Amino acid sequence: MGRGRQKAKDAKIARQLKYTNHGGDLRELERELTSREASAPTHTADDSDEYYDRWADDED
């Protein structure tokens, strides 16, 4: 397949992807994202203090 034909084919596919409604369920996506946030571990101040204390003595 020549370069012109491939470019036209790629443009056709890109147009289809851009203008076709894929039927995404936005509410389902929202539920998935909020459930990940609730189950994700949170960063605590104790974690950063541990690293700071380890490296603080190196400058002395």
A tleap script that builds the chain and sets N, CA, C and O, in Angstrom:
source leaprc.protein.ff14SB
mol = sequence {
  NMET GLY ARG GLY ARG GLN LYS ALA LYS ASP
  ALA LYS ILE ALA ARG GLN LEU LYS TYR THR
  ASN HIE GLY GLY ASP LEU ARG GLU LEU GLU
  ARG GLU LEU THR SER ARG GLU ALA SER ALA
  PRO THR HIE THR ALA ASP ASP SER ASP GLU
  TYR TYR ASP ARG TRP ALA ASP ASP GLU CASP
}
set mol.1.N position { 0.850 -1.168 0.000 }
set mol.1.CA position { 0.000 0.000 0.000 }
set mol.1.C position { 0.902 1.239 0.000 }
set mol.1.O position { 1.858 1.316 0.771 }
set mol.2.N position { 0.595 2.195 -0.861 }
set mol.2.CA position { 1.388 3.416 -0.942 }
set mol.2.C position { 1.164 4.333 0.240 }
set mol.2.O position { 0.228 4.159 1.021 }
set mol.3.N position { 2.048 5.319 0.353 }
set mol.3.CA position { 1.954 6.246 1.488 }
set mol.3.C position { 0.671 7.059 1.459 }
set mol.3.O position { 0.084 7.326 2.507 }
set mol.4.N position { 0.232 7.451 0.281 }
set mol.4.CA position { -1.007 8.224 0.160 }
set mol.4.C position { -2.229 7.425 0.574 }
set mol.4.O position { -3.137 7.942 1.225 }
set mol.5.N position { -2.238 6.164 0.189 }
set mol.5.CA position { -3.368 5.300 0.560 }
set mol.5.C position { -3.383 5.050 2.061 }
set mol.5.O position { -4.444 5.060 2.685 }
set mol.6.N position { -2.215 4.826 2.637 }
set mol.6.CA position { -2.139 4.580 4.080 }
set mol.6.C position { -2.560 5.822 4.862 }
set mol.6.O position { -3.265 5.725 5.866 }
set mol.7.N position { -2.119 6.989 4.392 }
set mol.7.CA position { -2.497 8.231 5.064 }
set mol.7.C position { -4.011 8.448 4.997 }
set mol.7.O position { -4.625 8.865 5.979 }
set mol.8.N position { -4.604 8.168 3.848 }
set mol.8.CA position { -6.057 8.311 3.700 }
set mol.8.C position { -6.790 7.331 4.609 }
set mol.8.O position { -7.812 7.668 5.208 }
set mol.9.N position { -6.258 6.115 4.706 }
set mol.9.CA position { -6.875 5.115 5.579 }
set mol.9.C position { -6.787 5.554 7.043 }
set mol.9.O position { -7.755 5.429 7.793 }
set mol.10.N position { -5.618 6.068 7.442 }
set mol.10.CA position { -5.445 6.550 8.815 }
set mol.10.C position { -6.376 7.722 9.105 }
set mol.10.O position { -6.950 7.807 10.191 }
set mol.11.N position { -6.525 8.625 8.139 }
set mol.11.CA position { -7.417 9.775 8.319 }
set mol.11.C position { -8.861 9.314 8.467 }
set mol.11.O position { -9.617 9.858 9.272 }
set mol.12.N position { -9.238 8.303 7.681 }
set mol.12.CA position { -10.605 7.772 7.760 }
set mol.12.C position { -10.867 7.166 9.139 }
set mol.12.O position { -11.919 7.402 9.734 }
set mol.13.N position { -9.921 6.394 9.638 }
set mol.13.CA position { -10.069 5.776 10.959 }
set mol.13.C position { -10.120 6.836 12.049 }
set mol.13.O position { -10.926 6.743 12.975 }
set mol.14.N position { -9.256 7.848 11.940 }
set mol.14.CA position { -9.255 8.923 12.930 }
set mol.14.C position { -10.578 9.665 12.936 }
set mol.14.O position { -11.093 10.014 13.998 }
set mol.15.N position { -11.130 9.908 11.756 }
set mol.15.CA position { -12.431 10.582 11.659 }
set mol.15.C position { -13.526 9.747 12.302 }
set mol.15.O position { -14.383 10.279 13.008 }
set mol.16.N position { -13.502 8.439 12.062 }
set mol.16.CA position { -14.500 7.556 12.667 }
set mol.16.C position { -14.400 7.581 14.185 }
set mol.16.O position { -15.416 7.640 14.877 }
set mol.17.N position { -13.182 7.537 14.703 }
set mol.17.CA position { -13.009 7.564 16.153 }
set mol.17.C position { -13.455 8.891 16.752 }
set mol.17.O position { -14.020 8.926 17.845 }
set mol.18.N position { -13.201 9.976 16.040 }
set mol.18.CA position { -13.533 11.302 16.550 }
set mol.18.C position { -15.042 11.546 16.585 }
set mol.18.O position { -15.563 12.101 17.551 }
set mol.19.N position { -15.727 11.135 15.544 }
set mol.19.CA position { -17.137 11.503 15.414 }
set mol.19.C position { -18.124 10.404 15.787 }
set mol.19.O position { -19.332 10.638 15.758 }
set mol.20.N position { -17.649 9.221 16.132 }
set mol.20.CA position { -18.540 8.141 16.500 }
set mol.20.C position { -18.794 8.169 18.004 }
set mol.20.O position { -17.868 8.318 18.801 }
set mol.21.N position { -20.057 8.024 18.373 }
set mol.21.CA position { -20.409 7.953 19.783 }
set mol.21.C position { -20.122 6.534 20.260 }
set mol.21.O position { -20.733 5.579 19.779 }
set mol.22.N position { -19.213 6.399 21.184 }
set mol.22.CA position { -18.820 5.080 21.647 }
set mol.22.C position { -19.700 4.575 22.789 }
set mol.22.O position { -19.515 3.458 23.272 }
set mol.23.N position { -20.640 5.384 23.213 }
set mol.23.CA position { -21.582 4.948 24.233 }
set mol.23.C position { -20.946 4.759 25.599 }
set mol.23.O position { -21.342 3.870 26.352 }
set mol.24.N position { -19.977 5.578 25.919 }
set mol.24.CA position { -19.336 5.470 27.224 }
set mol.24.C position { -20.285 5.853 28.337 }
set mol.24.O position { -20.993 6.855 28.237 }
set mol.25.N position { -20.304 5.074 29.380 }
set mol.25.CA position { -21.162 5.341 30.526 }
set mol.25.C position { -20.386 6.206 31.507 }
set mol.25.O position { -19.539 5.706 32.247 }
set mol.26.N position { -20.671 7.490 31.514 }
set mol.26.CA position { -19.923 8.417 32.361 }
set mol.26.C position { -20.181 8.173 33.843 }
set mol.26.O position { -19.286 8.378 34.664 }
set mol.27.N position { -21.368 7.747 34.194 }
set mol.27.CA position { -21.665 7.461 35.597 }
set mol.27.C position { -20.841 6.262 36.086 }
set mol.27.O position { -20.352 6.258 37.215 }
set mol.28.N position { -20.694 5.258 35.235 }
set mol.28.CA position { -19.882 4.092 35.590 }
set mol.28.C position { -18.419 4.501 35.769 }
set mol.28.O position { -17.748 4.036 36.689 }
set mol.29.N position { -17.936 5.362 34.897 }
set mol.29.CA position { -16.571 5.859 35.017 }
set mol.29.C position { -16.385 6.637 36.315 }
set mol.29.O position { -15.370 6.485 36.994 }
set mol.30.N position { -17.355 7.460 36.657 }
set mol.30.CA position { -17.289 8.225 37.901 }
set mol.30.C position { -17.248 7.293 39.114 }
set mol.30.O position { -16.471 7.510 40.043 }
set mol.31.N position { -18.085 6.258 39.099 }
set mol.31.CA position { -18.085 5.289 40.206 }
set mol.31.C position { -16.744 4.579 40.316 }
set mol.31.O position { -16.245 4.362 41.420 }
set mol.32.N position { -16.165 4.221 39.193 }
set mol.32.CA position { -14.880 3.525 39.193 }
set mol.32.C position { -13.776 4.421 39.759 }
set mol.32.O position { -12.951 3.974 40.556 }
set mol.33.N position { -13.770 5.668 39.344 }
set mol.33.CA position { -12.731 6.584 39.818 }
set mol.33.C position { -12.880 6.901 41.303 }
set mol.33.O position { -11.884 6.985 42.022 }
set mol.34.N position { -14.112 7.075 41.766 }
set mol.34.CA position { -14.298 7.375 43.183 }
set mol.34.C position { -13.994 6.163 44.047 }
set mol.34.O position { -13.530 6.320 45.177 }
set mol.35.N position { -14.239 4.969 43.550 }
set mol.35.CA position { -13.915 3.785 44.344 }
set mol.35.C position { -12.407 3.595 44.435 }
set mol.35.O position { -11.914 3.105 45.451 }
set mol.36.N position { -11.671 3.966 43.406 }
set mol.36.CA position { -10.206 3.892 43.462 }
set mol.36.C position { -9.647 4.883 44.472 }
set mol.36.O position { -8.712 4.565 45.207 }
set mol.37.N position { -10.220 6.087 44.511 }
set mol.37.CA position { -9.753 7.099 45.457 }
set mol.37.C position { -9.986 6.641 46.891 }
set mol.37.O position { -9.150 6.879 47.763 }
set mol.38.N position { -11.096 5.996 47.135 }
set mol.38.CA position { -11.417 5.551 48.489 }
set mol.38.C position { -10.500 4.413 48.926 }
set mol.38.O position { -10.164 4.313 50.106 }
set mol.39.N position { -10.091 3.557 47.994 }
set mol.39.CA position { -9.255 2.423 48.363 }
set mol.39.C position { -7.765 2.715 48.246 }
set mol.39.O position { -6.947 1.905 48.681 }
set mol.40.N position { -7.397 3.855 47.668 }
set mol.40.CA position { -5.978 4.192 47.500 }
set mol.40.C position { -5.371 4.581 48.847 }
set mol.40.O position { -6.010 5.266 49.645 }
set mol.41.N position { -4.138 4.144 49.096 }
set mol.41.CA position { -3.497 4.534 50.349 }
set mol.41.C position { -3.196 6.029 50.360 }
set mol.41.O position { -2.854 6.623 49.337 }
set mol.42.N position { -3.330 6.600 51.509 }
set mol.42.CA position { -3.071 8.036 51.631 }
set mol.42.C position { -1.664 8.259 52.154 }
set mol.42.O position { -1.121 7.429 52.883 }
set mol.43.N position { -1.088 9.371 51.781 }
set mol.43.CA position { 0.250 9.726 52.225 }
set mol.43.C position { 0.142 10.376 53.599 }
set mol.43.O position { -0.666 11.281 53.809 }
set mol.44.N position { 0.947 9.915 54.509 }
set mol.44.CA position { 0.913 10.481 55.856 }
set mol.44.C position { 2.181 11.287 56.105 }
set mol.44.O position { 3.188 11.096 55.423 }
set mol.45.N position { 2.130 12.164 57.057 }
set mol.45.CA position { 3.283 12.983 57.400 }
set mol.45.C position { 4.399 12.125 57.993 }
set mol.45.O position { 5.572 12.486 57.890 }
set mol.46.N position { 4.055 11.001 58.608 }
set mol.46.CA position { 5.065 10.132 59.203 }
set mol.46.C position { 6.019 9.569 58.158 }
set mol.46.O position { 7.212 9.422 58.425 }
set mol.47.N position { 5.509 9.254 56.975 }
set mol.47.CA position { 6.350 8.715 55.908 }
set mol.47.C position { 7.415 9.722 55.490 }
set mol.47.O position { 8.585 9.365 55.351 }
set mol.48.N position { 7.024 10.968 55.290 }
set mol.48.CA position { 7.992 11.967 54.845 }
set mol.48.C position { 8.974 12.308 55.965 }
set mol.48.O position { 10.132 12.619 55.685 }
set mol.49.N position { 8.541 12.258 57.219 }
set mol.49.CA position { 9.454 12.536 58.334 }
set mol.49.C position { 10.533 11.466 58.430 }
set mol.49.O position { 11.673 11.766 58.786 }
set mol.50.N position { 10.193 10.249 58.123 }
set mol.50.CA position { 11.164 9.162 58.180 }
set mol.50.C position { 12.306 9.418 57.198 }
set mol.50.O position { 13.474 9.253 57.548 }
set mol.51.N position { 11.974 9.818 55.977 }
set mol.51.CA position { 13.002 10.070 54.976 }
set mol.51.C position { 13.795 11.332 55.315 }
set mol.51.O position { 15.006 11.378 55.101 }
set mol.52.N position { 13.135 12.328 55.830 }
set mol.52.CA position { 13.828 13.563 56.179 }
set mol.52.C position { 14.845 13.284 57.282 }
set mol.52.O position { 15.983 13.749 57.212 }
set mol.53.N position { 14.445 12.539 58.282 }
set mol.53.CA position { 15.371 12.251 59.394 }
set mol.53.C position { 16.557 11.433 58.912 }
set mol.53.O position { 17.669 11.634 59.401 }
set mol.54.N position { 16.365 10.546 57.999 }
set mol.54.CA position { 17.459 9.712 57.516 }
set mol.54.C position { 18.502 10.551 56.794 }
set mol.54.O position { 19.700 10.322 56.956 }
set mol.55.N position { 18.061 11.518 55.999 }
set mol.55.CA position { 18.985 12.305 55.196 }
set mol.55.C position { 19.429 13.607 55.884 }
set mol.55.O position { 20.339 14.268 55.383 }
set mol.56.N position { 18.836 13.987 56.982 }
set mol.56.CA position { 19.165 15.244 57.638 }
set mol.56.C position { 20.575 15.226 58.211 }
set mol.56.O position { 21.234 16.266 58.235 }
set mol.57.N position { 21.054 14.085 58.668 }
set mol.57.CA position { 22.383 14.003 59.280 }
set mol.57.C position { 23.518 14.065 58.271 }
set mol.57.O position { 24.657 14.326 58.658 }
set mol.58.N position { 23.249 13.837 56.995 }
set mol.58.CA position { 24.284 13.841 55.977 }
set mol.58.C position { 24.904 15.204 55.769 }
set mol.58.O position { 26.059 15.283 55.350 }
set mol.59.N position { 24.191 16.279 56.044 }
set mol.59.CA position { 24.715 17.618 55.789 }
set mol.59.C position { 25.643 18.091 56.907 }
set mol.59.O position { 26.396 19.043 56.702 }
set mol.60.N position { 25.617 17.468 58.064 }
set mol.60.CA position { 26.435 17.921 59.195 }
set mol.60.C position { 27.874 17.578 59.026 }
set mol.60.O position { 28.690 17.892 59.893 }
savepdb mol mol.pdb
quit
